[in-house]
Amino acid sequence: MKYILLLVLFLFTSSATALEKIYFNSAESSKDVRFDYDLELLKLALEKTKDEFGDYVLLMAPPMNSARAQHYLEKNEFKNFITKQSYSDDILNRNIAFADFPIDLGIVGYRICFVNKSKRSDFAQVKLFEDLKPFIHGQGIGWLDVKILRNSDLKVMESVVYESLFKLVIKGRVDLFCRGANELFHEYDSRSHEEGLVYDEKVLLHYPQPKFFMSNIESVKLINRIEKGLLAAFADGSLIKLWKEKYGSSITRAKLNSRVVIELENPFVTYKGLNYLKYISEFEQDIFRVF
């Protein structure tokens, strides 16, 4: 009888202390800091919901580009694999669940461009959309930016490897590699030793581009947990605090108010059931007013 009781106690405690394994995509290179904020934000959301949903262990999936991450999402090759992706309406017809909260609060849609040295002065003269037509953009394969730019009849060259995009600009294979205002300066500072890598100081492209935490539909419970945690962190101010810690200095350096703004259409976000806009609109005003 004593051994039966010990066995029951072992099974109960093992089950109670089992940690939910959650996988997040890792950086593509040692200089790739794109996911630093996302990882901290994911941890914050999971911590906010630990009392309700239980403990967890956060593991890093193998490095992969955006196209490969989307493949993993649809095929569910990693159970509880979480990645940040740009939302587009076609996601509603795929095996993907998402937390309806804009991870970066909309700032990634404000684009500052790395520019080839020989084209820097020409690009600085851009004032209207039509002025963008001569320039060739570099973007990553699987990025929604490619579709957005091509929808506006702009020329795009895709790269499978993220790091190679900087080389394409330096070597003049592409004229521009446009990044979120929250991304460019981190990328520039970690590669400033690369001769010929420069960025534009005059132009700001903008298109709506909500980015969400996503997973396979079979992990919808985990996605619901993350969304609940994000909303809690937004409500208590801890999300805004983290955002400013990670991106505040970049936004200040971007000098958004002094740039010519060129608006581009994003026709791939039309679904009216999304809630993300209410978290972006007021904060976007603060971005331009405060920074």
N, C-alpha and C positions, 0 to 999 in steps of 0.2 A: 504493500500500500504506500509505504514511504517513497519508493522509487517512482510509482505512478504520479504521486504529487509533485516530485521533483521534475519529472518530465513535463507535466502540465505547466509548471512554473517556468521552465526553460522556454517552452514554446511560446508562452504568453509574453515573456519579457523580450524574446527575440523579435516577435512580431511588433511589439509596441515601440521598440527602439530602431526598427528598420528605417533607413533613410531613403527618401525618394531620390533617385538619380536623375539629374537634369543636365543635359548637354548644351553647351553654347559654342558657336563657331569661333575659332581662334584666328589670330592675325596671320596674314599671308607672308609676312617677313618680319625681321627684327625691328624695322623702322615703321611698321604699320601700326599706327595708334588709333585707327578709326573706331575700334570697338571698345576702347578703354572706358568711355563714358557709358556706353550701352551695358557693359558688364557690371559696372557699379550700380547702374539704375536697376538692372535685373535683380541684383542682390538686395537692393533696397526694397523692391516690390515683394520679394520672397520673404524678407524679414518682417515686413508689415503684416503678412498674412500667416506667419508661423504658428501663432496661437490657434488659429482656426483650422489650418490645413496640415500642420505638422512640420517636422524638420525635413531637411533635404541635404543633398550634397551636390555641389555644382562642379561639373567636369568639363574639360575642353575637348571638343570634337577636333578631328584633324583639320589642318588648314585647307581652305577651299575657296574658289571664287564664287560670285553670286549665282551664276548659272548652276554650278554643282550644288550649292546650298538649296536652291529651288528644287533640284532633282531629289535630294534627300527629304525635303519637306513632303513632296508628293508621294514618294515611295515608302516613307516611314522606315528608312533603313537604320535610323537611330531612334529608339523610343525616347520620347520627351526631348527631342532636339529642338532648341529654340534658336532662331536667327532673326536679325533685323532685315526687313525687306521693304522696298517701296510698294505701297498699295496701288493696284490697278483693278478695274472691275472684273477682269477675267479670273481673279482669285476666287470669286464667288462660285465659279463652276469647276474648281479644282478641289483636291482633298486637303484644303488648308484652312486652319482656324487662326484668327488674329485677335489681339487685344486692341480694342478700338480707342487707342490713346496715342497721340503724336509724340513719339519718343523724344525728338529734339525740339518740340514746340514750334516747328515750322521753319526754323532758321536755315535748315539745309537747302530750302528752296531759293535762298538768296545766294547767287553764285558769283564768285570771284574767280578769275581765270589765271592759271599759269599760261604764259605766252612765250612763244619763240622770240628770242632777242631781236631778230631781224623784222618781226612784225609788231613789236611793242608800240612803236610810235604810230603806226597805222591803226592799231586797235584802240589806242587812246583817243582817236578822233571819232569813234563811233558815237552817234547821237540818236539814230533811229534804227528800227528793226532791219530795214533794207540794207543798212550798213554792215550787218553781220554776214550777209550772203557770201562774200568772197572767202571767208575763213573756214578752215577745216578743223573740226573738233575731234579730240580723242576721248573715248569713253570705254568703260569695261564691258565685256560681253555679258549679257544678261541684265544689264542695268536699264531701268526704265528711262533714264536720261536719253538713251539712244533713240527710243521711239518718240520721245517728246521733241527732240531736236529735229529728227527727220520729218515729223509731222509738220514742222514749220519750214520744210524744204531747205534745211541746213545740212551741210556735208559732215558726215561722221565716219571716222575710222575706229573700229572696235579692236580691243586687245584682250586676249585671254588672261594675261598676267598683269596684275595691278601695278607692280613696280615698273614695268616697261613703259607705262604711260608717261612717266616723267622723262624717260630717255627719248621717247618719240617727239616730245616738245623740244627738248634740247637740240636734237639732231634735225629738227625742221620737217619731220615726217608729218606732223600735224602742227597747226598754228596755235591751238588752244586746248587746255585741259581744265575745264571749269569745275570748281569745287564749292561746297557749301562754305559760307563765311565762317562757320564754326570748325571747318576742316583744314582750310588752306594753310593757315599759319603754323599749325602743328606739323603739317607735312613739309612745309618750307624749312622750318627750323631744323628738322632732323635730316634734311638733305641740302642745307645751304652750302656745304662744301662742294657740291656738284657744280662745276663751272658751267655757266650759261642758264641755270635755272632762275627765272625771274617771273614776277607776277605783275598784273595790270593794277593800276591805282585809280582808274577813272570810271570804269564801267561796272554795273551791277546787273546781271541777268536775274530774272525772277520767274519762277513757275511754281504753282502749288505742287508739293510732293510729300504727302504724309507717309512717314515711315513707321511701321508697327512691328512689335514682336509677333512672330508667327511660328506655328508648329503644324504638324499633321493633325487632321481632324480627330484622330483617335486620342489626341492629347488635349481635347477641348476643356477638360476639367482643369488642367494645368494652365491653359490660356486664360480661363475665367479667373483663376487665382491671381495670375500676373496682372490682369486688368484691374481687379479689385485692389491689389497692392499699389499699382500706379495711381489710381484715383485717391487712395488714402494718403500717399506721399505728396500728391499735388495739393490736397486739401490742407495738410498740416505744414506745408511750406518746405519740407525736406527735399522734394524733387526740384523746386526752383533753386534752392540753395546749392544742390549738387550741379545743376545746369550752369549756374553762374561761376562756380569754382572751376569747372572744366572749360567753359567757353567764354567767360566774361572778358578775359584779356584779348582773345581773338576778335571778338565783336568790336571792342574798342579800337584795335589796330585796323579793322576793316573800314572805318570811317564811312559808314553806310550813307549818312546824310549828304556827303559831299560827292557822291557818285551819280552818274547818269543811269537811270533805271530803264531797262528794256524788258517789257513784259512778254512772255511766251505762253501759249496756251498748253494746258495739259488736258487733252480730251479723254484720258484714260481713267479719270476719277469723276464719275457722274452719279453713282449710287447715292440716293438721298437718305439711306438708312444709317449713314455714318454720323458719329457724334464728335469727331475730332475737332471740327471747326470751332466749337465753343471754347476749347482750351487754347486754340491758337490765336484767335482774333484779338483779344485784349492784350495778350503777351506780345504780339507782333508790334502793337503800338508802343509798348514799353521799350522794345528793342531800339526803335528809332528815336524815342524821346530820351532815354537814359544813356545809351552808349554813343 
